[in-house]
């Protein structure tokens, strides 16, 4: 949780300098996407907010990831537009933490403790600028990975108390193809 507040403080500091200096304007990127991998296809939403300097964009992002388990990624995103033109290819890399948002109806028999894990993504895309030079339509394709751990305690019937529950640890790793459509303003 301390990491979350540290990253939030950095973003607030960056947004404050973005207002004070026109060389670093504030930008927001809103994405809707599909994730496809071994466990099928799922929906994702992301919001990345930060500053842009020439053809570089740096921001803090979060979202909803419904691939296999519902999670909330919190990440730092960096993008480079190949040219500063209205229409340009770009590359993007994201890295941060992935927090579990458990669905309560799925843990009736056992008690789960979730530990955050790594979130990483990389993509290539294309920006189509609109009449207003700050607005753009974004589309990208890339690779995304999320990792986290679950410690599950399941009670069992025993005839000689005290009885310790059965404890299992699961390490989850999901690698997926990502297709996103977005809007930058």
FIKOLZA-1660 file (N, C-alpha, C; in steps of 0.1 Angstrom, whole numbers, plus 5000, padded with zeros to 4 digits):
% residues 185
   i   px   py   pz ch aa at
   1 5008 4988 5000  A  X  N
   1 5000 5000 5000  A  X CA
   1 5009 5013 5000  A  X  C
   2 5020 5012 5007  A  X  N
   2 5030 5023 5007  A  X CA
   2 5034 5027 4992  A  X  C
   3 5036 5016 4984  A  X  N
   3 5040 5018 4970  A  X CA
   3 5029 5026 4963  A  X  C
   4 5017 5023 4965  A  X  N
   4 5006 5030 4959  A  X CA
   4 5006 5045 4962  A  X  C
   5 5008 5048 4974  A  X  N
   5 5008 5062 4978  A  X CA
   5 5021 5069 4973  A  X  C
   6 5032 5062 4972  A  X  N
   6 5044 5068 4966  A  X CA
   6 5042 5071 4952  A  X  C
   7 5036 5062 4944  A  X  N
   7 5034 5064 4930  A  X CA
   7 5023 5075 4928  A  X  C
   8 5013 5076 4936  A  X  N
   8 5003 5086 4935  A  X CA
   8 5009 5100 4938  A  X  C
   9 5018 5101 4947  A  X  N
   9 5025 5113 4950  A  X CA
   9 5033 5118 4939  A  X  C
  10 5040 5109 4932  A  X  N
  10 5048 5112 4920  A  X CA
  10 5039 5118 4909  A  X  C
  11 5028 5111 4907  A  X  N
  11 5019 5116 4897  A  X CA
  11 5013 5130 4900  A  X  C
  12 5010 5132 4912  A  X  N
  12 5005 5145 4916  A  X CA
  12 5016 5156 4914  A  X  C
  13 5028 5153 4917  A  X  N
  13 5039 5162 4915  A  X CA
  13 5041 5165 4900  A  X  C
  14 5040 5154 4892  A  X  N
  14 5042 5156 4877  A  X CA
  14 5030 5164 4872  A  X  C
  15 5018 5162 4876  A  X  N
  15 5007 5170 4871  A  X CA
  15 5008 5184 4875  A  X  C
  16 5014 5187 4887  A  X  N
  16 5016 5201 4891  A  X CA
  16 5026 5208 4883  A  X  C
  17 5037 5201 4879  A  X  N
  17 5046 5207 4870  A  X CA
  17 5041 5208 4856  A  X  C
  18 5031 5200 4852  A  X  N
  18 5025 5200 4839  A  X CA
  18 5017 5213 4837  A  X  C
  19 5011 5218 4847  A  X  N
  19 5003 5230 4847  A  X CA
  19 5012 5242 4846  A  X  C
  20 5023 5241 4854  A  X  N
  20 5032 5253 4855  A  X CA
  20 5041 5254 4843  A  X  C
  21 5044 5244 4836  A  X  N
  21 5053 5244 4824  A  X CA
  21 5046 5239 4812  A  X  C
  22 5045 5247 4801  A  X  N
  22 5038 5243 4789  A  X CA
  22 5046 5233 4781  A  X  C
  23 5059 5231 4785  A  X  N
  23 5067 5221 4778  A  X CA
  23 5063 5207 4782  A  X  C
  24 5056 5206 4793  A  X  N
  24 5052 5192 4798  A  X CA
  24 5037 5192 4800  A  X  C
  25 5029 5192 4789  A  X  N
  25 5014 5193 4790  A  X CA
  25 5009 5180 4796  A  X  C
  26 4998 5181 4804  A  X  N
  26 4991 5169 4809  A  X CA
  26 4984 5162 4798  A  X  C
  27 4984 5149 4798  A  X  N
  27 4977 5140 4788  A  X CA
  27 4970 5129 4795  A  X  C
  28 4959 5125 4790  A  X  N
  28 4952 5113 4795  A  X CA
  28 4949 5103 4784  A  X  C
  29 4952 5091 4786  A  X  N
  29 4949 5080 4776  A  X CA
  29 4939 5070 4783  A  X  C
  30 4928 5068 4776  A  X  N
  30 4917 5059 4781  A  X CA
  30 4916 5048 4771  A  X  C
  31 4917 5035 4776  A  X  N
  31 4917 5024 4767  A  X CA
  31 4906 5014 4771  A  X  C
  32 4901 5007 4761  A  X  N
  32 4893 4996 4762  A  X CA
  32 4899 4985 4754  A  X  C
  33 4899 4972 4759  A  X  N
  33 4907 4962 4752  A  X CA
  33 4902 4948 4755  A  X  C
  34 4908 4939 4747  A  X  N
  34 4905 4925 4748  A  X CA
  34 4919 4918 4751  A  X  C
  35 4918 4908 4760  A  X  N
  35 4930 4900 4763  A  X CA
  35 4927 4886 4759  A  X  C
  36 4936 4879 4753  A  X  N
  36 4934 4866 4748  A  X CA
  36 4946 4857 4752  A  X  C
  37 4944 4846 4758  A  X  N
  37 4955 4837 4762  A  X CA
  37 4949 4823 4764  A  X  C
  38 4957 4815 4772  A  X  N
  38 4954 4801 4775  A  X CA
  38 4940 4799 4781  A  X  C
  39 4936 4809 4789  A  X  N
  39 4923 4808 4796  A  X CA
  39 4911 4815 4789  A  X  C
  40 4913 4818 4776  A  X  N
  40 4902 4824 4768  A  X CA
  40 4904 4838 4766  A  X  C
  41 4893 4845 4763  A  X  N
  41 4893 4859 4760  A  X CA
  41 4886 4867 4772  A  X  C
  42 4891 4879 4775  A  X  N
  42 4885 4887 4786  A  X CA
  42 4886 4902 4782  A  X  C
  43 4879 4910 4789  A  X  N
  43 4877 4924 4788  A  X CA
  43 4887 4931 4797  A  X  C
  44 4892 4943 4792  A  X  N
  44 4900 4951 4801  A  X CA
  44 4897 4966 4799  A  X  C
  45 4899 4974 4809  A  X  N
  45 4898 4989 4809  A  X CA
  45 4911 4994 4815  A  X  C
  46 4916 5005 4809  A  X  N
  46 4928 5012 4815  A  X CA
  46 4927 5027 4813  A  X  C
  47 4932 5034 4823  A  X  N
  47 4933 5048 4823  A  X CA
  47 4947 5052 4827  A  X  C
  48 4954 5059 4818  A  X  N
  48 4968 5063 4820  A  X CA
  48 4968 5079 4820  A  X  C
  49 4973 5085 4830  A  X  N
  49 4974 5099 4831  A  X CA
  49 4988 5104 4834  A  X  C
  50 4993 5114 4827  A  X  N
  50 5007 5118 4829  A  X CA
  50 5010 5130 4821  A  X  C
  51 5023 5131 4817  A  X  N
  51 5028 5143 4810  A  X CA
  51 5035 5139 4797  A  X  C
  52 5035 5148 4788  A  X  N
  52 5041 5145 4775  A  X CA
  52 5052 5155 4772  A  X  C
  53 5063 5151 4768  A  X  N
  53 5074 5160 4764  A  X CA
  53 5079 5156 4750  A  X  C
  54 5076 5165 4740  A  X  N
  54 5079 5162 4726  A  X CA
  54 5072 5149 4722  A  X  C
  55 5080 5138 4719  A  X  N
  55 5074 5126 4715  A  X CA
  55 5074 5115 4726  A  X  C
  56 5077 5119 4738  A  X  N
  56 5077 5109 4749  A  X CA
  56 5064 5112 4758  A  X  C
  57 5058 5101 4764  A  X  N
  57 5047 5102 4773  A  X CA
  57 5051 5094 4785  A  X  C
  58 5049 5099 4797  A  X  N
  58 5051 5092 4810  A  X CA
  58 5039 5094 4818  A  X  C
  59 5034 5083 4823  A  X  N
  59 5022 5084 4831  A  X CA
  59 5020 5073 4841  A  X  C
  60 5010 5075 4850  A  X  N
  60 5006 5065 4860  A  X CA
  60 4993 5059 4855  A  X  C
  61 4991 5046 4855  A  X  N
  61 4979 5040 4851  A  X CA
  61 4973 5030 4860  A  X  C
  62 4960 5028 4858  A  X  N
  62 4953 5018 4866  A  X CA
  62 4942 5013 4857  A  X  C
  63 4935 5003 4861  A  X  N
  63 4924 4997 4853  A  X CA
  63 4917 4985 4859  A  X  C
  64 4910 4978 4851  A  X  N
  64 4903 4966 4855  A  X CA
  64 4908 4955 4845  A  X  C
  65 4912 4944 4850  A  X  N
  65 4916 4933 4842  A  X CA
  65 4908 4921 4846  A  X  C
  66 4900 4916 4836  A  X  N
  66 4891 4905 4839  A  X CA
  66 4896 4891 4834  A  X  C
  67 4908 4890 4831  A  X  N
  67 4914 4878 4825  A  X CA
  67 4915 4868 4837  A  X  C
  68 4908 4857 4836  A  X  N
  68 4908 4846 4846  A  X CA
  68 4903 4850 4860  A  X  C
  69 4910 4860 4866  A  X  N
  69 4906 4865 4879  A  X CA
  69 4905 4881 4877  A  X  C
  70 4895 4886 4884  A  X  N
  70 4894 4901 4884  A  X CA
  70 4905 4907 4892  A  X  C
  71 4913 4916 4885  A  X  N
  71 4924 4923 4892  A  X CA
  71 4924 4938 4888  A  X  C
  72 4932 4945 4896  A  X  N
  72 4934 4959 4894  A  X CA
  72 4949 4962 4892  A  X  C
  73 4954 4964 4880  A  X  N
  73 4968 4968 4878  A  X CA
  73 4970 4982 4882  A  X  C
  74 4982 4985 4888  A  X  N
  74 4986 4999 4891  A  X CA
  74 5000 4999 4885  A  X  C
  75 5003 5008 4875  A  X  N
  75 5015 5007 4868  A  X CA
  75 5020 5021 4863  A  X  C
  76 5033 5021 4860  A  X  N
  76 5040 5032 4854  A  X CA
  76 5040 5029 4839  A  X  C
  77 5037 5039 4830  A  X  N
  77 5036 5037 4816  A  X CA
  77 5045 5047 4809  A  X  C
  78 5053 5042 4799  A  X  N
  78 5061 5051 4791  A  X CA
  78 5059 5048 4777  A  X  C
  79 5057 5058 4769  A  X  N
  79 5054 5056 4754  A  X CA
  79 5063 5066 4747  A  X  C
  80 5067 5061 4735  A  X  N
  80 5074 5070 4726  A  X CA
  80 5067 5070 4712  A  X  C
  81 5063 5082 4708  A  X  N
  81 5058 5083 4694  A  X CA
  81 5069 5084 4685  A  X  C
  82 5069 5077 4674  A  X  N
  82 5080 5076 4665  A  X CA
  82 5083 5090 4658  A  X  C
  83 5072 5097 4655  A  X  N
  83 5073 5111 4650  A  X CA
  83 5063 5120 4657  A  X  C
  84 5066 5133 4658  A  X  N
  84 5056 5141 4665  A  X CA
  84 5044 5145 4656  A  X  C
  85 5043 5139 4645  A  X  N
  85 5032 5142 4635  A  X CA
  85 5018 5138 4641  A  X  C
  86 5008 5142 4634  A  X  N
  86 4994 5138 4638  A  X CA
  86 4992 5123 4637  A  X  C
  87 4998 5117 4627  A  X  N
  87 4996 5103 4625  A  X CA
  87 5010 5097 4627  A  X  C
  88 5011 5087 4637  A  X  N
  88 5024 5082 4641  A  X CA
  88 5023 5068 4647  A  X  C
  89 5033 5060 4645  A  X  N
  89 5034 5048 4652  A  X CA
  89 5040 5051 4666  A  X  C
  90 5037 5042 4675  A  X  N
  90 5043 5044 4689  A  X CA
  90 5046 5030 4695  A  X  C
  91 5055 5031 4705  A  X  N
  91 5058 5019 4713  A  X CA
  91 5055 5023 4727  A  X  C
  92 5051 5013 4735  A  X  N
  92 5047 5015 4749  A  X CA
  92 5051 5004 4758  A  X  C
  93 5055 5007 4770  A  X  N
  93 5059 4997 4780  A  X CA
  93 5052 5001 4793  A  X  C
  94 5047 4991 4800  A  X  N
  94 5040 4993 4813  A  X CA
  94 5046 4984 4823  A  X  C
  95 5048 4988 4835  A  X  N
  95 5053 4979 4846  A  X CA
  95 5048 4984 4859  A  X  C
  96 5044 4974 4868  A  X  N
  96 5039 4978 4881  A  X CA
  96 5034 4966 4888  A  X  C
  97 5024 4968 4897  A  X  N
  97 5018 4958 4905  A  X CA
  97 5004 4954 4901  A  X  C
  98 5000 4942 4904  A  X  N
  98 4987 4937 4901  A  X CA
  98 4980 4933 4914  A  X  C
  99 4969 4939 4917  A  X  N
  99 4962 4936 4930  A  X CA
  99 4949 4928 4927  A  X  C
 100 4947 4918 4935  A  X  N
 100 4935 4910 4933  A  X CA
 100 4923 4917 4939  A  X  C
 101 4912 4915 4932  A  X  N
 101 4898 4920 4936  A  X CA
 101 4889 4908 4936  A  X  C
 102 4890 4901 4948  A  X  N
 102 4883 4888 4948  A  X CA
 102 4868 4889 4947  A  X  C
 103 4862 4879 4941  A  X  N
 103 4847 4878 4940  A  X CA
 103 4843 4869 4951  A  X  C
 104 4835 4875 4960  A  X  N
 104 4832 4869 4973  A  X CA
 104 4824 4855 4972  A  X  C
 105 4816 4854 4962  A  X  N
 105 4808 4841 4960  A  X CA
 105 4817 4829 4956  A  X  C
 106 4830 4832 4953  A  X  N
 106 4838 4820 4948  A  X CA
 106 4847 4815 4960  A  X  C
 107 4846 4820 4972  A  X  N
 107 4854 4816 4983  A  X CA
 107 4845 4811 4995  A  X  C
 108 4835 4803 4992  A  X  N
 108 4826 4799 5002  A  X CA
 108 4832 4788 5011  A  X  C
 109 4840 4779 5006  A  X  N
 109 4845 4767 5013  A  X CA
 109 4858 4770 5020  A  X  C
 110 4866 4779 5014  A  X  N
 110 4879 4781 5019  A  X CA
 110 4882 4796 5021  A  X  C
 111 4893 4799 5028  A  X  N
 111 4897 4813 5031  A  X CA
 111 4910 4816 5023  A  X  C
 112 4909 4826 5014  A  X  N
 112 4920 4829 5006  A  X CA
 112 4927 4842 5010  A  X  C
 113 4940 4843 5010  A  X  N
 113 4948 4855 5012  A  X CA
 113 4956 4857 4999  A  X  C
 114 4954 4869 4993  A  X  N
 114 4960 4872 4980  A  X CA
 114 4972 4882 4982  A  X  C
 115 4982 4879 4975  A  X  N
 115 4994 4888 4975  A  X CA
 115 4996 4894 4961  A  X  C
 116 4998 4907 4961  A  X  N
 116 5000 4914 4948  A  X CA
 116 5012 4908 4940  A  X  C
 117 5012 4909 4928  A  X  N
 117 5023 4905 4919  A  X CA
 117 5026 4914 4908  A  X  C
 118 5035 4910 4900  A  X  N
 118 5040 4919 4889  A  X CA
 118 5029 4920 4878  A  X  C
 119 5029 4932 4872  A  X  N
 119 5021 4935 4860  A  X CA
 119 5031 4941 4850  A  X  C
 120 5031 4935 4838  A  X  N
 120 5040 4941 4827  A  X CA
 120 5033 4940 4814  A  X  C
 121 5035 4949 4805  A  X  N
 121 5029 4949 4792  A  X CA
 121 5038 4957 4783  A  X  C
 122 5038 4953 4770  A  X  N
 122 5045 4960 4760  A  X CA
 122 5036 4960 4747  A  X  C
 123 5037 4971 4740  A  X  N
 123 5028 4971 4728  A  X CA
 123 5034 4980 4717  A  X  C
 124 5029 4979 4705  A  X  N
 124 5032 4988 4694  A  X CA
 124 5018 4992 4689  A  X  C
 125 5017 5005 4685  A  X  N
 125 5004 5010 4681  A  X CA
 125 5005 5021 4671  A  X  C
 126 4994 5027 4668  A  X  N
 126 4993 5037 4658  A  X CA
 126 4984 5048 4664  A  X  C
 127 4988 5061 4663  A  X  N
 127 4980 5072 4667  A  X CA
 127 4975 5080 4655  A  X  C
 128 4962 5083 4656  A  X  N
 128 4956 5091 4645  A  X CA
 128 4951 5104 4652  A  X  C
 129 4958 5115 4649  A  X  N
 129 4954 5128 4655  A  X CA
 129 4942 5133 4649  A  X  C
 130 4934 5140 4657  A  X  N
 130 4922 5147 4653  A  X CA
 130 4924 5162 4650  A  X  C
 131 4914 5169 4647  A  X  N
 131 4915 5183 4644  A  X CA
 131 4922 5191 4655  A  X  C
 132 4917 5188 4667  A  X  N
 132 4924 5194 4679  A  X CA
 132 4937 5187 4681  A  X  C
 133 4948 5193 4681  A  X  N
 133 4962 5187 4680  A  X CA
 133 4964 5178 4693  A  X  C
 134 4957 5180 4703  A  X  N
 134 4959 5172 4715  A  X CA
 134 4951 5159 4716  A  X  C
 135 4940 5159 4708  A  X  N
 135 4932 5147 4708  A  X CA
 135 4936 5137 4698  A  X  C
 136 4936 5124 4701  A  X  N
 136 4940 5114 4691  A  X CA
 136 4933 5101 4694  A  X  C
 137 4931 5093 4684  A  X  N
 137 4926 5080 4685  A  X CA
 137 4938 5070 4685  A  X  C
 138 4938 5061 4695  A  X  N
 138 4950 5052 4696  A  X CA
 138 4945 5037 4694  A  X  C
 139 4953 5029 4687  A  X  N
 139 4951 5015 4686  A  X CA
 139 4964 5008 4688  A  X  C
 140 4964 4997 4695  A  X  N
 140 4977 4990 4698  A  X CA
 140 4975 4975 4699  A  X  C
 141 4985 4968 4697  A  X  N
 141 4985 4953 4699  A  X CA
 141 4998 4950 4706  A  X  C
 142 4997 4941 4716  A  X  N
 142 5009 4938 4724  A  X CA
 142 5008 4925 4732  A  X  C
 143 5017 4925 4742  A  X  N
 143 5018 4913 4751  A  X CA
 143 5016 4918 4765  A  X  C
 144 5009 4911 4773  A  X  N
 144 5006 4915 4787  A  X CA
 144 5008 4903 4796  A  X  C
 145 5013 4905 4808  A  X  N
 145 5015 4894 4818  A  X CA
 145 5011 4899 4832  A  X  C
 146 5004 4890 4839  A  X  N
 146 5001 4894 4853  A  X CA
 146 5004 4882 4862  A  X  C
 147 5009 4885 4874  A  X  N
 147 5013 4874 4883  A  X CA
 147 5008 4878 4897  A  X  C
 148 5004 4868 4905  A  X  N
 148 5001 4870 4919  A  X CA
 148 5000 4857 4926  A  X  C
 149 4999 4857 4939  A  X  N
 149 4999 4845 4947  A  X CA
 149 4986 4844 4956  A  X  C
 150 4982 4832 4958  A  X  N
 150 4970 4829 4967  A  X CA
 150 4975 4819 4977  A  X  C
 151 4972 4822 4990  A  X  N
 151 4974 4813 5001  A  X CA
 151 4960 4809 5005  A  X  C
 152 4956 4796 5004  A  X  N
 152 4943 4791 5006  A  X CA
 152 4943 4782 5018  A  X  C
 153 4934 4785 5028  A  X  N
 153 4932 4776 5040  A  X CA
 153 4919 4770 5039  A  X  C
 154 4918 4757 5039  A  X  N
 154 4906 4749 5039  A  X CA
 154 4904 4741 5051  A  X  C
 155 4893 4743 5058  A  X  N
 155 4891 4735 5070  A  X CA
 155 4887 4720 5066  A  X  C
 156 4890 4711 5075  A  X  N
 156 4886 4697 5072  A  X CA
 156 4881 4691 5085  A  X  C
 157 4874 4680 5084  A  X  N
 157 4868 4674 5095  A  X CA
 157 4878 4665 5102  A  X  C
 158 4879 4667 5115  A  X  N
 158 4889 4659 5123  A  X CA
 158 4882 4655 5136  A  X  C
 159 4886 4644 5142  A  X  N
 159 4880 4639 5154  A  X CA
 159 4888 4641 5166  A  X  C
 160 4900 4648 5165  A  X  N
 160 4908 4650 5177  A  X CA
 160 4913 4664 5176  A  X  C
 161 4905 4674 5181  A  X  N
 161 4909 4688 5181  A  X CA
 161 4921 4691 5189  A  X  C
 162 4929 4701 5187  A  X  N
 162 4927 4712 5177  A  X CA
 162 4932 4707 5164  A  X  C
 163 4925 4711 5153  A  X  N
 163 4928 4707 5140  A  X CA
 163 4932 4719 5132  A  X  C
 164 4944 4717 5125  A  X  N
 164 4949 4728 5117  A  X CA
 164 4943 4727 5103  A  X  C
 165 4940 4738 5097  A  X  N
 165 4934 4737 5083  A  X CA
 165 4945 4733 5073  A  X  C
 166 4941 4728 5062  A  X  N
 166 4950 4725 5051  A  X CA
 166 4953 4738 5044  A  X  C
 167 4966 4740 5043  A  X  N
 167 4971 4753 5037  A  X CA
 167 4978 4750 5023  A  X  C
 168 4973 4757 5013  A  X  N
 168 4979 4755 5000  A  X CA
 168 4983 4769 4994  A  X  C
 169 4994 4769 4987  A  X  N
 169 4998 4782 4980  A  X CA
 169 4998 4780 4965  A  X  C
 170 4992 4789 4958  A  X  N
 170 4992 4789 4944  A  X CA
 170 4999 4801 4938  A  X  C
 171 5007 4799 4929  A  X  N
 171 5014 4810 4921  A  X CA
 171 5008 4811 4907  A  X  C
 172 5001 4822 4904  A  X  N
 172 4995 4823 4892  A  X CA
 172 5003 4832 4882  A  X  C
 173 5004 4828 4870  A  X  N
 173 5011 4835 4859  A  X CA
 173 5002 4834 4847  A  X  C
 174 4998 4846 4842  A  X  N
 174 4990 4847 4830  A  X CA
 174 4997 4855 4819  A  X  C
 175 4999 4849 4808  A  X  N
 175 5005 4856 4796  A  X CA
 175 4994 4857 4785  A  X  C
 176 4992 4870 4780  A  X  N
 176 4981 4872 4771  A  X CA
 176 4985 4881 4760  A  X  C
 177 4978 4880 4749  A  X  N
 177 4979 4889 4738  A  X CA
 177 4969 4900 4741  A  X  C
 178 4973 4913 4738  A  X  N
 178 4964 4924 4742  A  X CA
 178 4961 4932 4729  A  X  C
 179 4948 4936 4727  A  X  N
 179 4944 4945 4716  A  X CA
 179 4936 4956 4723  A  X  C
 180 4941 4968 4721  A  X  N
 180 4934 4980 4727  A  X CA
 180 4931 4991 4718  A  X  C
 181 4920 4997 4721  A  X  N
 181 4915 5009 4714  A  X CA
 181 4915 5020 4724  A  X  C
 182 4919 5032 4720  A  X  N
 182 4920 5043 4731  A  X CA
 182 4917 5057 4725  A  X  C
 183 4917 5066 4735  A  X  N
 183 4914 5080 4732  A  X CA
 183 4924 5088 4740  A  X  C
 184 4932 5097 4734  A  X  N
 184 4941 5105 4741  A  X CA
 184 4936 5120 4740  A  X  C
 185 4936 5126 4752  A  X  N
 185 4933 5140 4752  A  X CA
 185 4942 5148 4762  A  X  C
% end
